[in-house]
Structures are given as structure tokens and as C-alpha cells.
Amino acid sequence: MSREMSGGCHCGAVRFTMQLPDGPVPALDCNCSICSMTGFLHVMVAHGDFELLTGRDALQSYRFGTGAADHLFCSTCGVKSFYQPRSHPDCWSVNANCFDEPVELVIEEFDGRNWEQSKARLDASN
């Protein structure tokens, strides 16, 4: 079973809906340089379970390091409500802090400062 949730950026230019599982939702709390500075709390949503309703033209891209992750942020308010992570190429990483309504989260720490080792541990646990 799943439920539809919605969210977006601060100014409302970027709006989306997504399907999330019923019950507590898995989330990753990453300590890498960009996630710790922005307070991003990762909920992985399969591409097919996510729909961008508005704001495609408002999104700006930022890449760094390997360039594999496509960090998308609103060009009006600067909020990164979702992006394409390198860790989950078949999912969007959606910021739980940008959901319209709070959901119960099961938070797992992700040591993004040691990305390769953390990604290997994450893959081994799935």
C-alpha cells in the first residue's frame, strides 16, 4: 500500500507529488558538505512514483565533485526540494523537510564524507 504526498520549494514555484509507502518512511541523514549545510533529509522515491507538477523552468542545476549527482534548486527561492543523487540513479532524493505534511521517518545515518565506503555498506544492507 502507498499514499500520495505533495511538496515543493519555499516560494511555491516548484511543486510535486509522490507515492510513499504507508507507515514509517526510510530516510537518510547525510553528513557530506552540501547536505549538512542545507539540512537535506533524503527520502528516495522511484522515478515512476514522482511527478513534477510545476517549476521545471524554475529549476537550476549544480554539480560538483564527480558531477554524477544533479543538485536541482529553485532559481527564485534557492530551495533544493529534490535532486538526482548518484547513490540511487533510479530514484529522486526528495527532501523530507519540503513535504507539505510531516511523515514519520526511520532515519539512517549516511557518512557522505566517506561516500564510497558508506555506499558499499548501504548496498550490502539492501
Buried (B, 14 or more C-beta within 10 A) or exposed (E): EEEEBBBBBEBEBBBBBBBBEEEEBEBBBBEBEBBEEBEBBBBBBEEEBBEBEEBEEBBEEEEEEEEEBBBBBBBBBEBBBBBBBBBBEEBBBBBBBBBEEEBEBEBEEBBBEEBEEBBEEBEEEE
